[in-house]
Structures are given as structure tokens and as C-alpha cells.
Amino acid sequence: MRNPIFFGFVALGGLVGLFSAAMDDWGTRVVMIGVGMLFGTAIGGALTRVRRMSRSLRQGADSIPGMGVTSEDLAANYWRDKGHPPFMKPPEGDLNPNMSGPDGDSA
């Protein structure tokens, strides 16, 4: 449905250019039709969002693959990282809640 609307705006821009130079010679008419189609292309493309970036292009521009921040990297290392992002994993091991040493003395 977007393409007919887009091409409609392009044709409408060409018609506006033609009617604005209706009493001039053919060289001026052709130039004005071209300018009208240019503006129609810009307006039609903006309103129908014909040029939309794909998901992979947006993701590739924001992050570097292999650094652990892309969704593919997180999914590949899920079991190793236990679902936590890199460098945000909580410490493992037996930590004493009152921060004393292993035999009960303060460190």
C-alpha cells in the first residue's frame, strides 16, 4: 500500500510543476516537472517511510560484534555468563556477610 501512495506523491509533484509552468516553453516545463517530482519524492518518501533501515543495519551501527553487547553475543554466551551481561556478573564464592575472614577474625 505504501508504493502506490509514494508514486502518487511523485506524480502529484510532477503535475504541480507542469501547471506552474503551463504558459512557458517546453524546456521550462520539463525543468519544473523535474523539480516538482523531486519535491514529491521527498514528501512521499517521508510520509510513507519507504526508506526504512533494517534491524541488522541499526544494530551493526551501534555495537561491535564479538564484544558481548549484541543480542547474538548474549545469546551465544548465555550459559557461560548465566544470563548476565559481561563485566556485570555478581561475584561467585562464599562471602561472609559480616566481611570477616574464614576463621571468624576480621580481615
C-alpha positions as CSV (number, residue, x, y, z in Angstrom):
1,M,0.0,0.0,0.0
2,R,3.0,2.3,0.5
3,N,4.2,2.2,-3.0
4,P,1.1,3.5,-4.7
5,I,0.9,6.3,-2.2
6,F,4.6,7.1,-2.8
7,F,4.3,7.1,-6.6
8,G,1.1,9.2,-6.3
9,F,3.1,11.9,-4.5
10,V,5.7,11.8,-7.2
11,A,3.1,12.2,-9.9
12,L,1.3,14.9,-8.0
13,G,4.6,16.8,-7.7
14,G,5.1,16.5,-11.5
15,L,1.6,17.8,-12.1
16,V,2.2,20.8,-9.8
17,G,5.4,21.5,-11.7
18,L,3.6,21.2,-15.0
19,F,0.8,23.5,-14.0
20,S,3.1,26.1,-12.5
21,A,4.9,26.5,-15.9
22,A,1.9,25.8,-18.2
23,M,2.3,29.0,-20.2
24,D,6.1,28.7,-20.7
25,D,8.1,26.9,-23.3
26,W,8.8,23.1,-23.1
27,G,12.3,23.5,-21.7
28,T,10.9,25.3,-18.6
29,R,8.0,22.8,-18.3
30,V,10.4,19.9,-18.2
31,V,12.6,21.5,-15.6
32,M,9.6,22.4,-13.4
33,I,8.2,18.9,-13.8
34,G,11.6,17.5,-12.6
35,V,11.7,19.9,-9.7
36,G,8.1,19.0,-8.7
37,M,8.9,15.3,-8.9
38,L,11.9,15.8,-6.7
39,F,9.8,17.5,-4.1
40,G,7.1,14.9,-4.5
41,T,9.7,12.1,-4.0
42,A,10.9,13.7,-0.7
43,I,7.5,14.3,0.7
44,G,6.1,11.0,-0.4
45,G,9.1,9.1,1.0
46,A,8.8,10.9,4.3
47,L,5.1,10.3,4.6
48,T,5.2,6.6,3.6
49,R,8.6,5.8,5.1
50,V,9.8,3.9,2.0
51,R,13.4,4.1,3.0
52,R,13.5,2.3,6.4
53,M,16.7,0.9,7.9
54,S,16.7,-2.8,8.5
55,R,17.2,-4.2,12.0
56,S,20.6,-5.6,11.3
57,L,21.9,-2.3,10.0
58,R,20.8,-0.4,13.0
59,Q,22.2,-3.0,15.4
60,G,25.5,-3.1,13.5
61,A,26.0,0.7,13.7
62,D,25.5,0.8,17.5
63,S,27.7,-2.1,18.6
64,I,30.8,-4.1,17.7
65,P,30.2,-7.8,17.1
66,G,32.1,-10.1,19.5
67,M,32.3,-7.6,22.3
68,G,29.4,-9.3,24.2
69,V,26.9,-6.5,23.9
70,T,24.9,-7.6,20.9
71,S,21.9,-9.8,21.4
72,E,23.6,-12.5,19.4
73,D,26.6,-12.4,21.7
74,L,24.5,-12.5,24.8
75,A,22.5,-15.5,23.4
76,A,25.7,-17.4,22.4
77,N,27.3,-16.9,25.9
78,Y,24.1,-17.3,28.0
79,W,25.1,-20.5,29.8
80,R,28.7,-19.3,30.4
81,D,27.5,-15.9,31.8
82,K,24.4,-17.3,33.4
83,G,22.2,-14.6,31.8
84,H,24.3,-11.6,33.0
85,P,25.9,-9.1,30.6
86,P,29.7,-9.1,30.5
87,F,31.5,-7.5,33.4
88,M,28.2,-7.2,35.4
89,K,28.2,-10.8,36.7
90,P,27.9,-10.9,40.5
91,P,30.9,-12.4,42.3
92,E,30.8,-16.1,42.9
93,G,32.1,-17.9,46.0
94,D,31.3,-18.0,49.7
95,L,31.4,-14.4,51.0
96,N,30.8,-14.0,54.7
97,P,28.0,-11.5,55.3
98,N,29.9,-9.6,58.1
99,M,33.1,-9.4,56.0
100,S,35.2,-11.3,58.4
101,G,37.9,-13.8,57.4
102,P,37.4,-17.5,57.0
103,D,38.1,-18.3,60.7
104,G,35.8,-15.5,62.0
105,D,38.6,-12.9,62.6
106,S,38.2,-9.5,60.9
107,A,40.4,-9.1,57.9
